[in-house]
Amino acid sequence: MLPSIPVLHDYGLSPEHGFLPDSLPLSRLPDPYYNDWEAIVTNLPALILSRRLRSVVDHLPVLGTTGLEHEVEWQRAYSILCFIAHGYIWSGDSPEERLPPCITVPLLNIAEHLDVPPVATYAAVCLWNFKPIFRNEHIDNLENLATLNTFTGSIDESWFYLVSVAIEARGAPILELMLQAMSAVRDNDYETVAAHLRTFAERLTDLTNILQRMHEGCHPTVFYHRIRPFLAGSKNMSEAGLPNGVNYDSGTNVTDYRQYSGGSNAQSSLIQFFDIVLGIDHRATGDTKTDDSSRKNSFIQDMRHYMPGQHARFLEDVSSVSNIKKFVYDNRDKTQLCLAYDACLAMLSAFRDKHIAIVTRYVITPSRELRNRSRTRSPEAGRQKLNLAVASAKANNTQKGTGGTALIPFLKQARDETGEPAVHEWTKSFMKQPLKSEKYHDFAPITDGEGSAPTADLGLQGLAGSWTMEDEFGGLCSY
């Protein structure tokens, strides 16, 4: 007997909001017991700027979680503590490798309750960190969104998060749409499947249009130097000052060093849902094999550990009933069905093409500019804060790190894998054509000085889950 098609409400999801919470995130915890947390996160940009955050946090009491009742309160508490924790780690001249018990104890309890890791995930900074400006307007409109928490207080940082929120909101109806399509496959109703695939392709175009609005409110220099360092994880961060990761001190005199990847849009369950329903397989970066071991070891698969538990379980259950790709292949004589399926692949590939262009502008170009400037400075001028951006400029091209996913090769491979299931050869050929921005960006080429593709692979975990000190590999959000 075939397993049932998943029902959204069984996983805390809805046709209206998708992976965003059905109830809007709280702007403040209702229990006055947590006023100290709220006071810190409200003034977080000022405390970071004045370099007083660590001293203020060090004087906090260790608060319990008994005052958290509804799920939105747990989510608010998690987001607050993740912002405070990353601010505490990255706000000084060098990173702080120890989180004090006043953060660690409640954060570990809350993360366990929500089934997420105790680090600033995509859920903490995007899914549970927004509010509508007007409640009677839809949240898929960027002009109707605001953030609840930021590290810098800048419009750039808010916009960076809100682009993802708008994509999640605009893409939410696709969940129910494609679950219905999978149900229609079981009824051998190819007309309904084709119609739903056409709607899916149109909605993907909307998502690409939202993504390419990133430049309207977030400047690459501000993102790279001011925002990105706070979103870094603790995994493979030796060069940035965390050789052992972060010690989650619970006050028991037991050293508990942990290493987590930073927040990443690869932790978006929405984008992974698209891949699953279309039957797109992603392999470990650089791997051409198609066996199960390569899939299990892929960066995309690893990012499921950073999703809220219910979201990850939903993706797993959808994978067990995904049937559209096989249905299309079994009905290649149905022209409209095949065209609709290939259109979805083409639109998702175009989405990933746009993302490659954004990563070039927001990570690769600023990184190279920083390294070029650092080479002209005296040693004295180079004595500055140690964080991800600074460490990137000091990287040695010949030094190889402990691993990690190479960003540009990863993104291009994910884009190419998107086109592999296409039914028609002309569709595959079309999607293999290189995007112009792969060779020439608005400001600088992606290739190195001699025109060859970058080959270094110095792994540093951060905003994209992993990046390198060379920043050719990793950074930004890996869709």
C-alpha positions in Angstrom: 0.0 0.0 0.0 1.3 3.4 -0.9 2.1 5.9 1.9 -0.4 8.7 2.2 0.3 12.1 0.6 1.5 14.4 3.5 -1.0 16.8 5.0 0.4 20.3 5.7 -1.3 20.8 9.0 0.3 17.6 10.4 3.7 19.4 10.2 2.6 22.8 11.4 2.4 24.2 7.9 -0.3 25.9 6.0 -1.3 26.6 2.4 -1.3 30.3 3.1 2.0 30.7 4.8 4.0 27.6 3.9 7.0 27.2 6.1 6.5 30.6 7.8 4.6 30.4 11.1 0.8 30.4 10.7 0.7 32.9 13.6 2.8 36.0 13.1 6.1 36.1 15.1 5.8 37.9 18.4 7.4 41.4 18.6 7.9 40.8 22.4 7.7 38.0 24.9 4.6 38.6 27.0 6.0 37.5 30.3 7.9 40.3 32.1 10.3 37.6 33.4 12.1 37.9 30.1 12.4 41.7 30.0 16.2 41.5 30.3 16.4 39.5 27.1 14.0 41.9 25.3 15.9 45.0 26.6 19.2 43.6 25.2 17.9 42.6 21.8 16.1 45.9 21.4 19.3 47.7 21.9 21.5 45.1 20.3 23.0 47.4 17.5 23.9 50.1 20.1 25.4 47.6 22.5 27.5 46.1 19.7 28.6 49.5 18.4 29.5 50.7 21.9 31.3 47.4 22.7 29.2 47.0 25.8 27.3 43.9 24.8 29.5 41.3 26.4 29.7 43.1 29.8 25.9 43.5 29.8 25.3 39.9 29.0 27.8 38.7 31.6 25.6 40.3 34.3 22.4 38.5 33.2 20.8 35.9 35.5 20.2 32.4 34.1 16.5 32.4 33.2 14.4 29.3 32.8 11.9 28.4 30.2 8.8 27.9 32.4 7.4 31.3 31.2 7.2 30.1 27.6 3.8 28.7 26.8 2.8 29.0 23.2 5.0 27.9 20.3 5.4 31.5 19.0 6.9 32.4 22.4 9.4 29.6 22.1 10.3 30.8 18.6 10.7 34.4 19.8 12.9 33.3 22.6 15.1 31.2 20.2 15.5 34.1 17.8 16.3 36.5 20.6 19.0 34.3 22.1 20.5 33.5 18.7 21.0 37.1 17.9 22.4 37.8 21.4 24.7 34.8 21.2 26.2 35.7 17.8 26.5 39.3 18.8 28.4 38.2 21.9 30.7 36.0 19.9 31.5 38.4 17.0 31.2 41.9 18.5 34.8 42.4 19.9 38.2 42.9 18.3 38.4 39.1 18.3 35.7 36.4 18.6 34.7 35.1 22.0 34.9 31.4 22.1 32.8 30.9 25.3 29.1 31.5 25.6 28.1 32.1 29.2 25.5 30.1 31.1 22.9 32.9 30.9 22.8 32.3 27.2 23.7 28.7 26.9 21.4 27.1 29.4 18.1 28.6 28.1 19.2 28.4 24.5 20.0 24.7 24.7 16.6 24.0 26.3 14.7 26.1 23.8 16.6 24.6 20.8 15.8 21.1 22.1 12.1 22.0 22.4 11.9 23.4 18.8 14.2 20.6 17.4 16.7 23.1 16.0 20.4 23.5 16.7 21.5 26.2 19.2 22.9 28.6 16.5 21.5 31.4 14.3 19.7 29.3 11.7 17.6 30.5 8.7 14.6 30.0 11.0 16.0 32.4 13.7 16.9 35.2 11.3 14.2 34.9 8.7 11.3 32.6 9.3 10.6 33.8 12.9 12.0 37.3 12.6 9.5 39.5 10.7 6.4 41.5 11.0 3.9 43.0 8.5 3.7 46.8 8.6 0.0 46.6 7.8 -1.7 43.5 9.0 -4.4 43.7 6.3 -1.8 43.4 3.5 -0.1 40.2 2.4 3.4 39.4 3.6 4.6 38.4 0.2 5.0 42.1 -0.5 8.5 43.4 0.4 7.1 46.9 1.0 4.9 45.5 3.8 7.6 43.8 5.8 9.9 44.7 8.6 12.4 42.8 10.7 12.1 42.3 14.5 15.8 41.9 15.3 19.1 42.9 13.6 22.7 43.1 14.6 23.4 46.4 12.9 20.1 48.3 12.9 20.6 48.9 9.2 18.1 48.8 6.4 20.5 46.7 4.5 20.4 43.9 7.0 16.6 44.0 7.3 16.3 43.9 3.5 18.6 40.9 3.3 16.4 38.9 5.6 13.1 40.2 4.2 13.8 39.2 0.6 13.9 35.6 1.9 10.7 36.1 3.9 8.9 37.4 0.8 10.1 34.4 -1.2 8.8 32.1 1.5 5.4 33.8 1.5 5.0 34.0 -2.3 6.0 30.4 -2.6 3.7 29.1 0.1 0.8 28.1 -2.1 3.1 25.9 -4.1 3.2 23.4 -1.3 -0.5 22.4 -1.5 -0.5 22.8 -5.3 2.2 20.2 -5.8 0.8 17.9 -3.1 -2.4 17.9 -5.2 -0.3 17.2 -8.3 1.2 14.1 -6.7 -2.3 13.0 -5.7 -3.4 13.5 -9.3 -0.5 11.3 -10.5 -2.0 8.5 -8.5 -5.3 9.0 -10.3 -3.5 9.1 -13.7 -4.9 12.6 -14.2 -2.2 14.0 -16.5 -4.2 17.1 -17.4 -4.4 18.2 -13.7 -0.7 17.4 -13.2 0.2 19.5 -16.3 -2.0 22.4 -15.2 -0.4 22.4 -11.7 3.1 22.3 -13.2 2.3 25.3 -15.4 1.1 27.2 -12.3 4.3 26.1 -10.5 6.5 27.5 -13.3 4.7 30.8 -13.2 5.1 31.1 -9.4 8.8 30.3 -9.8 9.1 33.3 -12.1 7.6 35.5 -9.3 10.2 34.2 -6.8 13.0 35.0 -9.2 11.7 38.6 -9.5 11.7 38.9 -5.7 15.2 37.5 -5.5 16.7 40.0 -8.0 15.4 42.9 -5.9 18.2 42.2 -3.4 20.2 45.2 -4.7 17.4 47.7 -4.0 17.9 47.7 -0.2 21.1 45.9 0.6 24.5 47.2 -0.5 27.2 44.6 -1.2 29.9 46.4 0.9 27.6 46.8 3.9 26.6 43.1 3.6 30.1 41.8 3.3 31.8 43.9 6.0 29.0 44.6 8.5 26.4 42.0 8.3 28.0 38.8 7.1 30.6 38.4 10.0 27.7 38.2 12.6 26.1 35.4 10.7 29.2 33.2 10.7 29.0 29.8 12.3 31.6 28.1 14.5 32.5 25.2 12.2 35.9 25.3 10.6 36.5 28.8 11.8 40.1 28.6 12.9 41.3 31.4 10.6 38.6 33.7 11.9 39.6 33.0 15.6 37.6 30.0 16.7 40.0 27.0 16.3 37.9 24.8 18.5 34.4 26.2 17.8 32.4 27.7 20.7 32.3 26.5 24.2 28.7 26.2 25.3 29.3 26.8 29.0 26.4 25.5 31.1 27.9 26.4 34.4 28.9 22.8 35.3 32.6 23.2 34.8 32.4 20.8 31.8 34.0 22.1 28.6 31.5 21.7 25.8 33.0 22.9 22.5 30.6 22.7 19.6 30.9 23.5 15.9 27.8 24.5 13.9 27.4 25.8 10.4 26.2 29.4 10.0 22.7 30.4 8.8 22.0 29.6 5.2 19.2 29.9 2.7 20.1 26.3 1.9 18.2 25.7 5.1 15.0 26.9 3.4 12.7 24.0 3.2 10.8 25.7 0.4 13.7 25.4 -2.1 14.4 21.8 -1.1 10.7 21.0 -1.6 10.9 22.2 -5.2 13.8 19.9 -5.8 12.0 16.9 -4.3 8.7 17.3 -6.1 10.5 17.7 -9.5 12.8 14.7 -8.8 16.0 16.7 -8.9 19.0 14.8 -7.3 21.8 16.8 -5.7 25.2 15.2 -5.2 28.1 16.1 -3.0 29.9 19.0 -4.6 32.3 17.9 -7.3 30.8 14.4 -7.4 29.5 13.0 -10.6 28.2 9.8 -9.2 24.4 9.3 -8.8 24.4 6.7 -6.0 22.6 7.2 -2.7 25.9 7.8 -0.8 26.6 10.9 -2.8 23.2 12.3 -2.2 23.4 11.6 1.6 26.7 13.4 1.8 25.6 16.4 -0.1 25.6 19.9 1.4 21.9 20.3 0.7 21.1 17.1 2.6 23.3 18.2 5.5 21.4 21.5 5.8 18.2 19.6 6.8 19.8 19.2 10.2 19.5 23.0 10.6 15.8 23.2 9.7 13.0 23.0 12.3 12.4 19.4 12.9 8.8 19.3 11.6 10.0 20.9 8.3 12.7 18.4 7.8 10.3 15.5 8.5 7.9 17.0 6.0 10.6 16.9 3.3 11.5 13.4 4.2 7.9 12.2 3.9 7.4 14.1 0.6 10.5 12.4 -0.7 8.9 9.0 0.0 5.8 9.8 -2.2 7.4 12.0 -4.9 6.1 10.6 -8.2 5.9 13.5 -10.7 9.2 12.9 -12.5 8.4 9.2 -13.1 4.9 10.0 -14.2 6.2 12.5 -16.8 8.8 10.0 -18.1 6.1 7.4 -18.4 3.9 9.7 -20.4 6.3 11.3 -22.8 3.7 11.2 -25.5 1.7 13.8 -23.5 3.3 17.0 -25.0 1.6 19.5 -22.7 2.7 17.5 -19.6 6.3 17.3 -20.7 6.4 20.9 -21.7 5.0 22.0 -18.3 7.5 19.8 -16.4 10.5 21.1 -18.4 9.2 24.7 -17.9 9.4 24.2 -14.1 13.0 22.9 -14.4 13.9 25.9 -16.6 12.4 28.4 -14.2 14.1 26.9 -11.2 17.4 26.9 -13.1 16.8 30.6 -13.9 16.3 31.2 -10.2 19.6 29.6 -9.4 21.3 31.6 -12.2 20.1 34.8 -10.6 21.5 33.6 -7.3 24.9 33.0 -8.8 24.9 36.6 -10.0 24.0 37.9 -6.5 26.7 35.8 -4.8 29.2 37.2 -7.2 28.3 40.8 -6.3 27.8 40.3 -2.6 30.7 38.0 -1.7 33.3 37.4 -4.4 33.7 41.0 -5.6 34.0 42.6 -2.1 36.3 39.8 -1.0 38.7 40.4 -3.8 38.6 44.2 -3.3 39.4 43.6 0.4 42.4 41.3 -0.4 43.7 43.8 -3.0 43.6 46.6 -0.4 45.2 44.4 2.3 48.2 43.7 0.1 49.0 47.4 -0.2 48.8 48.1 3.6 51.7 48.0 6.1 51.6 45.4 8.8 50.5 48.1 11.3 47.6 49.1 9.2 46.5 45.5 9.0 46.1 45.2 12.7 42.3 45.3 13.1 39.4 43.2 14.2 39.6 39.5 13.6 36.4 38.2 12.0 35.3 36.5 8.9 35.8 39.4 6.5 39.3 40.3 7.8 40.4 36.6 7.9 39.3 36.2 4.3 41.7 38.9 3.2 44.6 37.2 5.0 44.0 33.7 3.5 46.8 31.9 1.7 45.7 30.4 -1.6 47.9 27.4 -1.2 46.6 26.6 2.3 43.9 23.9 2.3 41.4 23.8 5.1 39.5 20.9 6.6 36.8 20.9 3.9 33.5 22.5 3.2 31.3 23.2 0.2 32.9 25.2 -2.6 30.3 28.0 -3.2 30.6 28.8 -6.9 31.2 25.2 -8.0 28.4 24.2 -5.6 25.9 26.7 -7.0 26.8 25.9 -10.6 26.5 22.2 -10.0 23.1 22.7 -8.2 22.0 24.7 -11.2 23.2 22.1 -13.7 21.6 19.3 -11.7 18.3 21.2 -11.9 18.3 20.7 -15.7 19.3 17.0 -15.7 15.8 15.5 -15.5 14.5 17.5 -18.4 12.5 15.4 -20.9 13.5 17.2 -24.1 17.1 17.5 -25.2 16.6 21.0 -26.4 15.5 22.0 -22.8 18.7 20.5 -21.4 20.8 22.3 -24.0 19.1 25.6 -23.2 19.7 25.3 -19.5 23.4 24.4 -20.0 24.1 27.7 -21.7 26.2 29.8 -19.3 24.7 32.8 -17.7 26.4 36.0 -18.7 27.1 36.8 -15.1 29.1 33.6 -14.7 31.9 35.2 -16.8 31.3 38.9 -16.2 29.6 40.6 -13.3 28.5 44.2 -13.1 31.8 45.1 -11.4 34.3 42.3 -11.8 34.7 38.9 -13.5 34.3 35.7 -11.5 37.3 34.0 -12.9 40.8 34.6 -11.5 43.3 37.0 -13.0 44.3 34.6 -15.7 40.8 33.7 -16.7 40.7 30.2 -15.3 38.0 29.0 -12.9 39.0 29.1 -9.2 40.2 25.8 -7.8 41.1 26.6 -4.1 39.0 24.9 -1.5 39.6 26.4 1.9 36.6 25.4 4.0 35.1 27.9 6.4 31.6 27.5 7.7 29.5 30.6 7.7 26.4 32.2 6.2 26.2 29.7 3.3 26.9 26.8 5.6 30.5 26.8 4.4 32.8 29.3 2.7 36.5 29.6 2.4 39.1 32.1 3.4 39.4 32.8 -0.3 35.6 33.5 -0.5 35.5 31.9 -4.0 33.8 29.1 -2.2 31.0 29.7 0.2 29.3 32.8 1.5 25.8 34.3 1.1 22.8 32.1 0.9 23.1 28.8 -1.0 19.8 28.1 -2.7 
